[in-house]
Amino acid sequence: MAKQKSPRHRRAVTSDAVADMMAQIQNGLLARRHSISINRTRVTTQVANLLLREGFIEAIVSPAPTSNVFALVLKYKANGAPAITGLQRISHPGLRVYVGAKELPRVLDGMGLVLLSTPLGVLNNYQARSSGVGGEVLGCFW
């Protein structure tokens, strides 16, 4: 008897949820997708909330509070260009990059956003500088 496949899509388990999230955002923007599905973790939820607060994405849609995925509605300008023109993962499992509060990086002379994992949660470089905390540099958005 043949085993039937489950109708639900099964997501692969990744060791780096933030890198997976950033790759999905980049691929979704290149494909001009309206929304993308992201695995829910504590860090990806905080990164999504930060991107929403800074205006890089349109909305966060959660099917249920107990669901292990959520959707990001990507934001595009009036001319069809994506709001996120570039992104880069800085720290990864093989090479963690940490900075102190006094050496926080800047992207595009202050036009971009650096995401940091700090003891206060995921913050951007401006929030970390005003709070006087450093941490692991997750990535950059511009």
For each residue, the residues with C-beta under 8 A, 3 or more apart:
1:
2:
3:
4:
5:
6: 10
7:
8:
9:
10: 6
11: 39 69
12:
13:
14: 17 19 20 39
15: 93
16: 19 20 92 93
17: 14 20 21 39 41 43 44
18: 21 22 43 44 47 89 138 139
19: 14 16 22 23 89 92
20: 14 16 17 23 24 39
21: 17 18 24 25 38 39 44 47 48
22: 18 19 25 26 87 89 139
23: 19 20 26 27
24: 20 21 27 28 36 37 38
25: 21 22 28 29 36 72 74 84 87
26: 22 23 29 30 87
27: 23 24 30 31 36
28: 24 25 31 33 35 36 72 74
29: 25 26 32 33 74 82 84
30: 26 27
31: 27 28
32: 29 76 80
33: 28 29 36 74
34: 73 74
35: 28 61 71 72 73 74
36: 24 25 27 28 33 71 72 74
37: 24 69 70 71
38: 21 24 44 48 69 70 71 72
39: 11 14 17 20 21 44 68 69
40: 44 45 62 67 68 69 70
41: 17 44 45
42: 45 46
43: 17 18 46 47 117 122 138
44: 17 18 21 38 39 40 41 47 48
45: 40 41 42 48 49 70
46: 42 43 49 50 121 122
47: 18 21 43 44 50 51 115 122 138
48: 21 38 44 45 51 52 57 60 70 72
49: 45 46 52 53 60
50: 46 47 53 54 115 122 123 124
51: 47 48 54 56 57 72 141
52: 48 49 55 56 57 59 60
53: 49 50
54: 50 51 113 124 141
55: 52 75 83
56: 51 52 75 83 84 113 141
57: 48 51 52 60 72 73 74 75 83 84
58: 73 74 75
59: 52 72 73
60: 48 49 52 57 70 71 72 73
61: 35 70 71 72 73
62: 40 65 67 70 71
63: 67 69 70 71
64: 67
65: 62
66:
67: 40 62 63 64 70
68: 39 40
69: 11 37 38 39 40 63
70: 37 38 40 45 48 60 61 62 63 67
71: 35 36 37 38 60 61 62 63
72: 25 28 35 36 38 48 51 57 59 60 61
73: 34 35 57 58 59 60 61
74: 25 28 29 33 34 35 36 57 58 82 83 84
75: 55 56 57 58 82 83 84
76: 32 80 81 82 83
77: 80 81 82 83
78:
79:
80: 32 76 77
81: 76 77 85
82: 29 74 75 76 77 85
83: 55 56 57 74 75 76 77
84: 25 29 56 57 74 75 87 141 142
85: 81 82 142
86: 141 142
87: 22 25 26 84 139 140 141 142
88: 139 140
89: 18 19 22 92 138 139
90: 97 137 138 139 140
91: 95 96 97 98 136 137 138 139
92: 16 19 89 95 96
93: 15 16 96
94:
95: 91 92
96: 91 92 93 136
97: 90 91 136 137
98: 91 134 135 136 137
99: 103 104 105 116 134 135 137
100: 103 104 134
101: 104 128 129 131 132 133 134
102: 134
103: 99 100 134
104: 99 100 101 114 116 125 128 129 134
105: 99 114 125 137 140
106: 109 110 112 114 125
107: 110 111 112 113 114 125 140 141 142
108: 111 112 142
109: 106
110: 106 107
111: 107 108 142
112: 106 107 108 140 141 142
113: 54 56 107 124 125 140 141 142
114: 104 105 106 107 124 125 137 139 140
115: 47 50 122 123 124 137 138 139 140 141
116: 99 104 122 123 124 125 128 134 135 136 137 138
117: 43 121 122 135 136 138
118: 121 122 123 128 131 133 134 135 136
119: 133 135
120: 123 131 133
121: 46 117 118
122: 43 46 47 50 115 116 117 118 138
123: 50 115 116 118 120 127 128 131 133 135
124: 50 54 113 114 115 116 127 128
125: 104 105 106 107 113 114 116 128 129
126: 129 130
127: 123 124 130 131
128: 101 104 116 118 123 124 125 131 133 134 135
129: 101 104 125 126 132
130: 126 127
131: 101 118 120 123 127 128
132: 101 129
133: 101 118 119 120 123 128
134: 98 99 100 101 102 103 104 116 118 128
135: 98 99 116 117 118 119 123 128
136: 91 96 97 98 116 117 118
137: 90 91 97 98 99 105 114 115 116
138: 18 43 47 89 90 91 115 116 117 122
139: 18 22 87 88 89 90 91 114 115
140: 87 88 90 105 107 112 113 114 115
141: 51 54 56 84 86 87 107 112 113 115
142: 84 85 86 87 107 108 111 112 113
